Amino acid sequence: MEEATGRVYTTGPVRIRTPREVLMGEGLEANRDLSQYRILKLKGNVRWGGRS
């Protein structure tokens, strides 16, 4: 984490689980509380709970 900006960075593998999906990829840029994030190389996602 970069203390001056409060941003989180990684180039490693990431997985983010939300109430509706799981996102997987490599690399991440995010704010400290992960309310806003960007996966640099999205590898896949799984969604559930949506309309059919």
N, C-alpha and C positions, 0 to 999 in steps of 0.2 A: 504494500500500500504506500502511496505517496502522501506523506503527512501534510505537506503544504497545500495540496488540492483536495485531499480526502478521497482521491480516486484509487480504485483497485485495478491492478493489471496482472495478467498472467499470459504465458504463451503455451501453457500445458493444457491437458484435457479438462473439459468442464462439463458438468451436468447440472441443469437448473430444473427443479420441479415446481410447478405452479399447481393451483387447484384443477386446471384443465389440461395440462400437457407437461411433457418432459422434453427438454431441449438438450441436445448433445453436440459437442463440437470441440474445437481447439482454439484457445486464446479468448481472453475476456477483457473488456474495459467496462467499468461500472462505477457508480458512486458508492459511497461508504455503506449505505443501508441496502444496496442492491435493488432499489425501487426503479432505477433506470440502468439498463445494461445493454451491451452489444457483444454477441459472440462473433469472433472474427472469422472463423471457418465453420459454419454450421454443417454438421454431418448428418443430422437426422432429428426428427421430432415424432412424438407419439401423442395423439390427442384423444380425449375421451369426454363424455358428458355433453357432446354437442347434439344438434338436431340430426335425424337420419334423413 
